Amino acid sequence: MSKKPVNDLSKKQRKTCDGFNPKTVNKYGFSNTVCGTSSPNSFLIREREHKWFEMLKNWDHLMTSNYNKVRVRCRKGIPHSLRAAAWRALSGAANLQQKNPGMFEDLLQKESEWMVYIEKDLPRAYQLHELFTEKDGLGQTEMRKVLKAYSIYNPKVGYCQGMTSIAGILLMLMPAEQAFWSLVSIINKYLPGYFSAGLLAVQLDGRVMESLVHDIDPKISAFLKKNDVQATFYAIEWFLCAYTRTLPWETVLRIWDMFLCEGVKVLIKTGVTLILLAFSDKKVRDACDSFDKALKYLKYKLPEHLLEEDFFMNELLGLHISEEQFKETHLAQLAKLKENFS
């Protein structure tokens, strides 16, 4: 199914970037304007690398016997040098690939009815990342393979534009076949229904997010309702792209560390955190006195320091929403959504 194209760059980014500049590429492959400045000290990095290396050697045992230890360390951040291996282990992609040798190459030999849409979207993906700037370069070629293979592997879903964001972040860390199986795991295990017709699963999680905001801060909830700022106007991109188009890259990676460990509730909690940070100040709410002003502020004009890795993650991890509250809210919103479609 084809979705209306969404530009890869926020308005804030487009104001500061005339295009990709290979002379200003940072350690993640982006022009420096896209990422923050957080940088842990080298001793802490080496210490975390050692801990994660030992965890990955005993992964199956650790996940069954001490999941809480894995969760705590994911929340602290996975060392970037081991992120690919950790994400594949967390998502189950490594096991899937091992169980299906040769399938990726077999899929690439077949024809996909989605190629015209995939080809249209390839140049739009990660326009400021060195891997994807060259037309038909390595990045676009590998992404084409991953998306084509998935559209054939799961014909009920096929292809949806938001998949380029998911595939892209994976390809920044791993080869195409590993990225393909990671994409399979993420869509099937973490985001079931997200890319299906009507995006009902995305709508449901948007409603859950709005309800949680109401429970935590009724004033902000009333402000959003007054200005008719519904989740459908902003959360679809947040959730479908898993914040890859929304936040500084260090923050995105930290959220993904948690997301692949704890599931889609991390995406919902991230959205709640963004809304609370955006509108907790009454002066901001008073200034955003219309739909256009409120939505533009939430999507494009949040102060950069609020989104910086350490500050944002502290706010996110300080947001206490119990499993029971998540479950109750999900069931309540699911019932309401079913009523609307009955």
WOBELNOR-V816290 format. One line per field, one symbol per residue. phi: phi as a letter, one per 30 degrees, with the letter a starting at -180 (. if undefined). A space follows every 50 residues. Layout:
phi: ???
This chain:
phi: .ccdecddcddddddcbdldbddbdcdcjceeddcdbdaddddddddddd dddddddbdeddddcaeedddeddddjdeddcdedddddddidddddddb didedddddccbdcdddddddedddhdccedcdddhdedddddedddddd dddbddcibbeeddddddddddcadedddedddeddddccbdidcceihd ddedddddddddddddbedddddddechcceddbdddeddchidcccedd deddddededccjdeddddddeddddddbddddddddccaeddddddddb cdeeddcdeddddddddddcbddddeddddddddddddddcd
